[in-house]
């Protein structure tokens, strides 16, 4: 009973801390300090990775730049906080960061008990397995008894246990806190299998000593809707972050690109004129607490959703991940955004 009371008290303290951090209005705080503080991965090729000069790039990084573009009209108005899986949630709860944009799965526990708001999904992923080709394994159902590298504090660790239990398989978990430690353990042969989101496996495979010696198995064992998270208690900031993602998707659907956005401001299409803030009576931007050219600034600075996807993780990148579920709803995928009106 004491343990239950202590757990309840800790949960209440976490929620109170998150609500307090958000109560001052995040947009006001962001404008006052002059930048968005964005929590990202410590280093995952294609999603968030710094170069030798400390310049960050990747799919999740571009989302941070898009939010900065919406707020400031300037994609450079971002500071990045690299976070491990263990550290990411306390950083958001405490107010150390304004957004968590770190390949994080939306789940009921995180959406409720931790005091966060998730939405929208920027990448539909699923957990998979990577093995050495020399093992001659074709299916995850052949992995009974394997040593499996996994990062602690993740849904990956929980899904792994559920999958092997459900299929009456045995395994030996080799668990590390830091992503770099998991990578090194697998690459050195301390485990037979690496499990995480399938997109992450495609990224991590390219960092191994001999990438061609490894293969990602076909099974997807979970739903991993990835996207940004903010603290509960600040609806305006939640709306800004959400509509930044929706703007990227709508821009692709409209056919608005980084190259043609200026030309498209003169489009006769009223939906496009409203979206880009070139319709005289639009109040969409001011309703968000932003300028009416907020969506124009996003596309001008980072492009549309398809451009962000392709250059970071798609066919224009070393990962060459297919759009799949992340194609637009009218192109065979499930990426869909509410209308801007």
C-alpha positions as a LaTeX table, in Angstrom:
\begin{tabular}{lrrr}
\hline
Residue & $x$ (\AA) & $y$ (\AA) & $z$ (\AA) \\
\hline
Unk1 & 0.00 & 0.00 & 0.00 \\
Unk2 & 2.87 & 2.38 & 0.84 \\
Unk3 & 4.40 & 1.73 & $-2.56$ \\
Unk4 & 1.10 & 2.52 & $-4.29$ \\
Unk5 & 0.72 & 5.76 & $-2.34$ \\
Unk6 & 4.29 & 6.76 & $-3.14$ \\
Unk7 & 3.74 & 6.01 & $-6.85$ \\
Unk8 & 0.56 & 8.10 & $-6.88$ \\
Unk9 & 2.31 & 10.99 & $-5.15$ \\
Unk10 & 5.19 & 10.91 & $-7.64$ \\
Unk11 & 2.75 & 10.86 & $-10.55$ \\
Unk12 & 0.88 & 13.86 & $-9.17$ \\
Unk13 & 4.16 & 15.72 & $-8.67$ \\
Unk14 & 5.18 & 15.06 & $-12.28$ \\
Unk15 & 1.86 & 16.36 & $-13.61$ \\
Unk16 & 2.01 & 19.44 & $-11.37$ \\
Unk17 & 5.55 & 20.18 & $-12.52$ \\
Unk18 & 4.54 & 19.88 & $-16.18$ \\
Unk19 & 1.49 & 22.11 & $-15.70$ \\
Unk20 & 3.55 & 24.73 & $-13.88$ \\
Unk21 & 6.20 & 24.75 & $-16.62$ \\
Unk22 & 3.55 & 25.29 & $-19.28$ \\
Unk23 & 1.39 & 27.80 & $-17.40$ \\
Unk24 & 3.47 & 30.83 & $-18.33$ \\
Unk25 & 2.61 & 30.29 & $-22.04$ \\
Unk26 & 5.37 & 28.63 & $-23.96$ \\
Unk27 & 5.02 & 30.94 & $-26.94$ \\
Unk28 & 5.68 & 33.96 & $-24.72$ \\
Unk29 & 8.73 & 32.28 & $-23.20$ \\
Unk30 & 10.04 & 31.25 & $-26.63$ \\
Unk31 & 9.66 & 34.76 & $-28.01$ \\
Unk32 & 11.30 & 36.27 & $-24.92$ \\
Unk33 & 14.42 & 34.12 & $-25.20$ \\
Unk34 & 14.47 & 34.34 & $-29.00$ \\
Unk35 & 14.64 & 30.64 & $-29.91$ \\
Unk36 & 12.89 & 27.27 & $-29.65$ \\
Unk37 & 14.62 & 24.75 & $-27.38$ \\
Unk38 & 14.19 & 21.42 & $-29.12$ \\
Unk39 & 14.96 & 18.01 & $-27.63$ \\
Unk40 & 16.40 & 15.61 & $-30.22$ \\
Unk41 & 18.21 & 12.29 & $-30.46$ \\
Unk42 & 21.85 & 12.15 & $-29.46$ \\
Unk43 & 22.67 & 10.99 & $-32.98$ \\
Unk44 & 20.54 & 8.98 & $-35.40$ \\
Unk45 & 21.43 & 9.25 & $-39.08$ \\
Unk46 & 18.61 & 10.78 & $-41.09$ \\
Unk47 & 16.63 & 11.90 & $-38.06$ \\
Unk48 & 18.92 & 14.00 & $-35.87$ \\
Unk49 & 22.68 & 14.16 & $-36.09$ \\
Unk50 & 25.27 & 16.93 & $-35.69$ \\
Unk51 & 28.17 & 17.34 & $-38.11$ \\
Unk52 & 31.77 & 18.04 & $-37.12$ \\
Unk53 & 30.92 & 21.74 & $-36.72$ \\
Unk54 & 27.93 & 21.06 & $-34.48$ \\
Unk55 & 25.30 & 21.80 & $-37.14$ \\
Unk56 & 22.27 & 19.57 & $-36.71$ \\
Unk57 & 20.38 & 17.94 & $-39.59$ \\
Unk58 & 17.67 & 15.32 & $-40.03$ \\
Unk59 & 13.95 & 14.66 & $-40.27$ \\
Unk60 & 13.23 & 15.53 & $-36.62$ \\
Unk61 & 15.60 & 18.50 & $-36.77$ \\
Unk62 & 13.74 & 19.91 & $-39.77$ \\
Unk63 & 10.54 & 19.81 & $-37.75$ \\
Unk64 & 12.19 & 21.98 & $-35.11$ \\
Unk65 & 13.27 & 24.36 & $-37.87$ \\
Unk66 & 9.70 & 24.42 & $-39.17$ \\
Unk67 & 8.37 & 25.46 & $-35.75$ \\
Unk68 & 11.01 & 28.19 & $-35.53$ \\
Unk69 & 9.98 & 29.33 & $-39.01$ \\
Unk70 & 6.34 & 29.52 & $-37.93$ \\
Unk71 & 7.16 & 31.53 & $-34.81$ \\
Unk72 & 10.08 & 33.69 & $-35.96$ \\
Unk73 & 10.18 & 33.32 & $-39.75$ \\
Unk74 & 13.74 & 32.08 & $-39.22$ \\
Unk75 & 14.75 & 28.38 & $-39.17$ \\
Unk76 & 17.99 & 29.14 & $-37.33$ \\
Unk77 & 16.16 & 30.27 & $-34.19$ \\
Unk78 & 16.53 & 26.81 & $-32.62$ \\
Unk79 & 18.81 & 25.39 & $-29.96$ \\
Unk80 & 19.14 & 21.62 & $-29.78$ \\
Unk81 & 19.32 & 19.49 & $-26.66$ \\
Unk82 & 20.53 & 15.94 & $-27.41$ \\
Unk83 & 18.69 & 13.51 & $-25.15$ \\
Unk84 & 18.90 & 9.80 & $-24.39$ \\
Unk85 & 15.72 & 7.73 & $-24.15$ \\
Unk86 & 15.94 & 7.95 & $-20.36$ \\
Unk87 & 16.49 & 11.70 & $-20.22$ \\
Unk88 & 13.97 & 12.86 & $-22.83$ \\
Unk89 & 10.84 & 12.85 & $-20.66$ \\
Unk90 & 12.26 & 14.64 & $-17.58$ \\
Unk91 & 13.68 & 17.30 & $-19.93$ \\
Unk92 & 10.20 & 18.05 & $-21.31$ \\
Unk93 & 8.45 & 17.79 & $-17.94$ \\
Unk94 & 10.85 & 20.23 & $-16.29$ \\
Unk95 & 10.64 & 22.86 & $-19.04$ \\
Unk96 & 14.25 & 22.36 & $-20.09$ \\
Unk97 & 12.97 & 21.97 & $-23.66$ \\
Unk98 & 9.94 & 23.43 & $-25.45$ \\
Unk99 & 9.36 & 20.49 & $-27.83$ \\
Unk100 & 10.47 & 16.89 & $-27.84$ \\
Unk101 & 11.15 & 15.96 & $-31.47$ \\
Unk102 & 13.01 & 12.72 & $-30.95$ \\
Unk103 & 11.54 & 9.64 & $-32.70$ \\
Unk104 & 9.24 & 9.11 & $-29.71$ \\
Unk105 & 6.23 & 6.79 & $-29.81$ \\
Unk106 & 2.81 & 8.16 & $-28.90$ \\
Unk107 & 1.29 & 5.83 & $-26.28$ \\
Unk108 & $-1.52$ & 6.14 & $-23.75$ \\
Unk109 & 0.83 & 6.20 & $-20.76$ \\
Unk110 & 2.97 & 8.96 & $-22.20$ \\
Unk111 & $-0.07$ & 10.93 & $-23.35$ \\
Unk112 & $-1.74$ & 10.80 & $-19.92$ \\
Unk113 & 0.40 & 9.79 & $-16.94$ \\
Unk114 & 3.47 & 11.77 & $-18.01$ \\
Unk115 & 1.58 & 14.99 & $-18.64$ \\
Unk116 & 2.33 & 15.27 & $-22.36$ \\
Unk117 & 0.32 & 16.00 & $-25.48$ \\
Unk118 & 1.17 & 14.11 & $-28.66$ \\
Unk119 & $-0.12$ & 14.92 & $-32.14$ \\
Unk120 & 0.26 & 14.75 & $-35.00$ \\
Unk121 & 2.15 & 11.66 & $-36.19$ \\
Unk122 & 5.06 & 12.81 & $-38.36$ \\
Unk123 & 6.34 & 9.27 & $-39.07$ \\
Unk124 & 4.40 & 6.00 & $-38.94$ \\
Unk125 & 6.91 & 3.36 & $-37.88$ \\
Unk126 & 6.94 & $-0.16$ & $-36.45$ \\
Unk127 & 9.43 & $-2.21$ & $-34.47$ \\
Unk128 & 11.64 & $-4.59$ & $-36.38$ \\
Unk129 & 14.77 & $-6.74$ & $-36.09$ \\
Unk130 & 18.21 & $-6.62$ & $-37.70$ \\
Unk131 & 20.51 & $-9.65$ & $-37.84$ \\
Unk132 & 23.75 & $-10.70$ & $-39.46$ \\
Unk133 & 23.25 & $-12.36$ & $-42.82$ \\
Unk134 & 25.59 & $-15.15$ & $-41.70$ \\
Unk135 & 22.93 & $-16.38$ & $-39.25$ \\
Unk136 & 20.73 & $-17.25$ & $-42.24$ \\
Unk137 & 17.60 & $-16.13$ & $-40.39$ \\
Unk138 & 14.60 & $-15.19$ & $-42.54$ \\
Unk139 & 11.98 & $-14.49$ & $-39.88$ \\
Unk140 & 11.77 & $-13.13$ & $-36.34$ \\
Unk141 & 10.03 & $-16.38$ & $-35.38$ \\
Unk142 & 13.41 & $-18.10$ & $-35.85$ \\
Unk143 & 15.05 & $-16.00$ & $-33.11$ \\
Unk144 & 14.28 & $-18.17$ & $-30.08$ \\
Unk145 & 17.29 & $-18.28$ & $-27.76$ \\
Unk146 & 18.96 & $-15.27$ & $-29.39$ \\
Unk147 & 20.78 & $-12.51$ & $-27.54$ \\
Unk148 & 19.00 & $-9.30$ & $-28.48$ \\
Unk149 & 20.38 & $-5.78$ & $-28.07$ \\
Unk150 & 17.78 & $-3.24$ & $-26.97$ \\
Unk151 & 17.75 & 0.24 & $-25.45$ \\
Unk152 & 16.27 & 0.61 & $-21.96$ \\
Unk153 & 13.45 & 3.04 & $-21.17$ \\
Unk154 & 11.77 & 2.54 & $-24.55$ \\
Unk155 & 8.56 & 0.99 & $-25.88$ \\
Unk156 & 10.95 & $-1.21$ & $-27.87$ \\
Unk157 & 12.00 & $-3.02$ & $-24.69$ \\
Unk158 & 8.37 & $-3.64$ & $-23.71$ \\
Unk159 & 7.27 & $-4.74$ & $-27.18$ \\
Unk160 & 10.17 & $-7.18$ & $-27.36$ \\
Unk161 & 9.06 & $-8.91$ & $-24.16$ \\
Unk162 & 5.44 & $-9.05$ & $-25.33$ \\
Unk163 & 6.31 & $-10.48$ & $-28.75$ \\
Unk164 & 8.49 & $-13.28$ & $-27.43$ \\
Unk165 & 6.00 & $-14.17$ & $-24.70$ \\
Unk166 & 3.09 & $-14.22$ & $-27.16$ \\
Unk167 & 5.01 & $-16.53$ & $-29.50$ \\
Unk168 & 6.39 & $-18.75$ & $-26.71$ \\
Unk169 & 9.98 & $-17.90$ & $-27.62$ \\
Unk170 & 12.99 & $-17.48$ & $-25.36$ \\
Unk171 & 15.54 & $-14.68$ & $-25.64$ \\
Unk172 & 18.40 & $-13.08$ & $-23.77$ \\
Unk173 & 18.01 & $-9.29$ & $-23.55$ \\
Unk174 & 21.25 & $-7.29$ & $-23.72$ \\
Unk175 & 20.14 & $-3.90$ & $-22.41$ \\
Unk176 & 21.90 & $-0.52$ & $-22.48$ \\
Unk177 & 20.77 & 2.97 & $-21.58$ \\
Unk178 & 22.53 & 4.89 & $-24.34$ \\
Unk179 & 21.96 & 4.40 & $-28.04$ \\
Unk180 & 25.68 & 4.51 & $-28.73$ \\
Unk181 & 26.21 & 1.63 & $-26.30$ \\
Unk182 & 23.57 & $-0.51$ & $-28.00$ \\
Unk183 & 25.10 & 0.19 & $-31.41$ \\
Unk184 & 28.61 & $-0.71$ & $-30.23$ \\
Unk185 & 27.44 & $-3.91$ & $-28.53$ \\
Unk186 & 25.70 & $-5.18$ & $-31.65$ \\
Unk187 & 28.54 & $-4.18$ & $-33.96$ \\
Unk188 & 31.08 & $-5.97$ & $-31.76$ \\
Unk189 & 29.05 & $-9.19$ & $-31.71$ \\
Unk190 & 27.84 & $-9.09$ & $-28.11$ \\
Unk191 & 24.34 & $-9.90$ & $-29.36$ \\
Unk192 & 22.85 & $-11.69$ & $-32.34$ \\
Unk193 & 19.98 & $-9.30$ & $-32.99$ \\
Unk194 & 19.27 & $-5.57$ & $-32.81$ \\
Unk195 & 15.71 & $-4.40$ & $-32.27$ \\
Unk196 & 14.23 & $-0.89$ & $-32.51$ \\
Unk197 & 11.93 & 1.00 & $-34.86$ \\
Unk198 & 12.47 & $-0.23$ & $-38.41$ \\
Unk199 & 13.37 & 3.26 & $-39.60$ \\
Unk200 & 16.08 & 3.37 & $-36.94$ \\
Unk201 & 17.44 & 0.01 & $-38.07$ \\
Unk202 & 17.90 & 1.29 & $-41.63$ \\
Unk203 & 19.74 & 4.27 & $-40.20$ \\
Unk204 & 21.88 & 2.30 & $-37.75$ \\
Unk205 & 22.83 & $-0.35$ & $-40.32$ \\
Unk206 & 24.71 & 2.30 & $-42.29$ \\
Unk207 & 26.88 & 3.13 & $-39.25$ \\
Unk208 & 28.12 & $-0.45$ & $-38.76$ \\
Unk209 & 31.62 & $-1.52$ & $-39.76$ \\
Unk210 & 30.25 & $-3.72$ & $-42.57$ \\
Unk211 & 26.67 & $-2.64$ & $-43.36$ \\
Unk212 & 26.24 & $-5.15$ & $-46.19$ \\
Unk213 & 26.68 & $-8.03$ & $-43.74$ \\
Unk214 & 23.42 & $-7.19$ & $-41.97$ \\
Unk215 & 19.77 & $-7.44$ & $-42.98$ \\
Unk216 & 16.52 & $-6.05$ & $-41.58$ \\
Unk217 & 13.92 & $-8.81$ & $-41.20$ \\
Unk218 & 10.46 & $-8.30$ & $-42.76$ \\
Unk219 & 8.33 & $-8.52$ & $-39.58$ \\
Unk220 & 6.84 & $-5.43$ & $-37.99$ \\
Unk221 & 5.78 & $-6.35$ & $-34.45$ \\
Unk222 & 4.24 & $-3.10$ & $-33.22$ \\
Unk223 & 2.65 & 0.21 & $-34.09$ \\
Unk224 & 5.08 & 3.07 & $-33.48$ \\
Unk225 & 3.44 & 6.41 & $-34.30$ \\
Unk226 & 6.30 & 8.89 & $-33.95$ \\
Unk227 & 5.87 & 12.60 & $-33.53$ \\
Unk228 & 6.53 & 15.68 & $-31.44$ \\
Unk229 & 5.39 & 16.03 & $-27.83$ \\
Unk230 & 4.72 & 19.10 & $-25.70$ \\
Unk231 & 3.62 & 19.58 & $-22.10$ \\
Unk232 & $-0.05$ & 19.55 & $-21.23$ \\
Unk233 & $-1.59$ & 22.81 & $-20.05$ \\
Unk234 & $-0.72$ & 25.15 & $-22.94$ \\
Unk235 & $-3.23$ & 24.74 & $-25.74$ \\
Unk236 & $-1.80$ & 27.56 & $-27.83$ \\
Unk237 & 1.66 & 26.00 & $-28.02$ \\
Unk238 & 0.11 & 22.60 & $-28.67$ \\
Unk239 & $-1.83$ & 24.12 & $-31.57$ \\
Unk240 & 1.28 & 25.80 & $-33.01$ \\
Unk241 & 3.30 & 22.58 & $-32.93$ \\
Unk242 & 0.40 & 20.55 & $-34.34$ \\
Unk243 & $-0.39$ & 22.96 & $-37.15$ \\
Unk244 & 3.27 & 23.21 & $-38.10$ \\
Unk245 & 3.13 & 19.51 & $-39.00$ \\
Unk246 & $-0.24$ & 19.93 & $-40.71$ \\
Unk247 & 1.16 & 22.82 & $-42.73$ \\
Unk248 & 3.97 & 20.62 & $-44.05$ \\
Unk249 & 1.46 & 17.95 & $-45.11$ \\
Unk250 & $-1.02$ & 20.41 & $-46.61$ \\
Unk251 & 1.76 & 22.11 & $-48.57$ \\
Unk252 & 2.66 & 18.82 & $-50.22$ \\
Unk253 & $-0.97$ & 18.14 & $-51.02$ \\
Unk254 & $-1.32$ & 21.62 & $-52.57$ \\
Unk255 & 1.84 & 21.06 & $-54.63$ \\
Unk256 & 3.61 & 23.95 & $-52.88$ \\
Unk257 & 7.36 & 23.46 & $-52.69$ \\
Unk258 & 10.32 & 25.40 & $-51.41$ \\
Unk259 & 11.12 & 26.34 & $-55.01$ \\
Unk260 & 7.66 & 27.52 & $-56.09$ \\
Unk261 & 6.20 & 28.95 & $-52.87$ \\
Unk262 & 6.67 & 32.57 & $-53.96$ \\
Unk263 & 4.93 & 31.92 & $-57.26$ \\
Unk264 & 2.13 & 30.04 & $-55.51$ \\
Unk265 & 1.29 & 33.10 & $-53.41$ \\
Unk266 & $-0.33$ & 34.42 & $-56.59$ \\
Unk267 & $-2.41$ & 31.28 & $-57.14$ \\
Unk268 & $-6.10$ & 31.86 & $-57.96$ \\
Unk269 & $-6.95$ & 28.93 & $-55.66$ \\
Unk270 & $-8.52$ & 30.47 & $-52.52$ \\
Unk271 & $-7.35$ & 27.54 & $-50.34$ \\
Unk272 & $-3.74$ & 28.15 & $-51.36$ \\
Unk273 & $-4.02$ & 31.93 & $-50.94$ \\
Unk274 & $-5.49$ & 31.44 & $-47.47$ \\
Unk275 & $-2.81$ & 28.90 & $-46.58$ \\
Unk276 & 0.05 & 31.19 & $-47.63$ \\
Unk277 & $-1.45$ & 34.27 & $-45.98$ \\
Unk278 & $-1.96$ & 36.17 & $-49.21$ \\
Unk279 & $-5.73$ & 36.46 & $-48.84$ \\
Unk280 & $-6.51$ & 39.91 & $-47.41$ \\
Unk281 & $-9.04$ & 38.91 & $-44.76$ \\
Unk282 & $-7.37$ & 35.75 & $-43.45$ \\
Unk283 & $-6.89$ & 35.52 & $-39.69$ \\
Unk284 & $-5.56$ & 32.00 & $-39.51$ \\
Unk285 & $-2.08$ & 33.03 & $-38.42$ \\
Unk286 & $-3.24$ & 35.57 & $-35.85$ \\
Unk287 & $-5.64$ & 32.99 & $-34.40$ \\
Unk288 & $-2.54$ & 30.89 & $-33.64$ \\
Unk289 & $-0.71$ & 33.85 & $-32.14$ \\
Unk290 & 1.53 & 34.07 & $-35.21$ \\
Unk291 & 1.74 & 36.19 & $-38.34$ \\
Unk292 & $-0.46$ & 35.28 & $-41.30$ \\
Unk293 & 2.56 & 34.20 & $-43.36$ \\
Unk294 & 3.48 & 31.48 & $-40.84$ \\
Unk295 & 2.82 & 28.64 & $-43.29$ \\
Unk296 & 4.63 & 30.47 & $-46.10$ \\
Unk297 & 7.66 & 30.80 & $-43.84$ \\
Unk298 & 7.61 & 27.08 & $-43.04$ \\
Unk299 & 7.60 & 26.03 & $-46.70$ \\
Unk300 & 10.05 & 28.74 & $-47.75$ \\
Unk301 & 12.56 & 27.67 & $-45.12$ \\
Unk302 & 12.23 & 23.86 & $-44.95$ \\
Unk303 & 9.95 & 22.78 & $-47.82$ \\
Unk304 & 6.87 & 20.57 & $-47.63$ \\
Unk305 & 6.51 & 17.22 & $-45.87$ \\
Unk306 & 7.58 & 15.23 & $-48.93$ \\
Unk307 & 10.70 & 17.34 & $-49.39$ \\
Unk308 & 11.65 & 16.96 & $-45.73$ \\
Unk309 & 11.10 & 13.19 & $-45.95$ \\
Unk310 & 12.98 & 12.60 & $-49.21$ \\
Unk311 & 16.12 & 14.57 & $-48.43$ \\
Unk312 & 16.57 & 13.19 & $-44.91$ \\
Unk313 & 15.39 & 9.57 & $-45.01$ \\
Unk314 & 13.88 & 8.95 & $-48.45$ \\
Unk315 & 15.29 & 8.43 & $-51.93$ \\
Unk316 & 17.49 & 11.54 & $-51.74$ \\
Unk317 & 19.25 & 10.19 & $-48.64$ \\
Unk318 & 21.56 & 7.26 & $-47.87$ \\
Unk319 & 18.67 & 5.51 & $-46.04$ \\
Unk320 & 16.37 & 5.37 & $-49.11$ \\
Unk321 & 13.29 & 4.51 & $-47.04$ \\
Unk322 & 10.11 & 4.13 & $-49.06$ \\
Unk323 & 7.23 & 6.47 & $-48.17$ \\
Unk324 & 4.87 & 3.55 & $-47.45$ \\
Unk325 & 2.33 & 4.57 & $-44.81$ \\
Unk326 & 3.94 & 8.01 & $-44.77$ \\
Unk327 & 2.75 & 8.83 & $-48.27$ \\
Unk328 & $-0.16$ & 11.25 & $-48.50$ \\
Unk329 & $-3.65$ & 9.82 & $-48.01$ \\
Unk330 & $-4.38$ & 10.34 & $-51.73$ \\
Unk331 & $-1.13$ & 8.61 & $-52.76$ \\
Unk332 & $-1.64$ & 5.30 & $-50.96$ \\
Unk333 & $-0.48$ & 6.35 & $-47.49$ \\
Unk334 & $-2.20$ & 7.64 & $-44.36$ \\
Unk335 & $-0.61$ & 11.07 & $-43.91$ \\
Unk336 & $-3.60$ & 13.39 & $-43.70$ \\
Unk337 & $-4.00$ & 16.93 & $-42.41$ \\
Unk338 & $-7.12$ & 18.91 & $-41.45$ \\
Unk339 & $-8.01$ & 21.78 & $-43.79$ \\
Unk340 & $-6.55$ & 25.23 & $-43.26$ \\
Unk341 & $-9.65$ & 27.43 & $-43.22$ \\
\hline
\end{tabular}
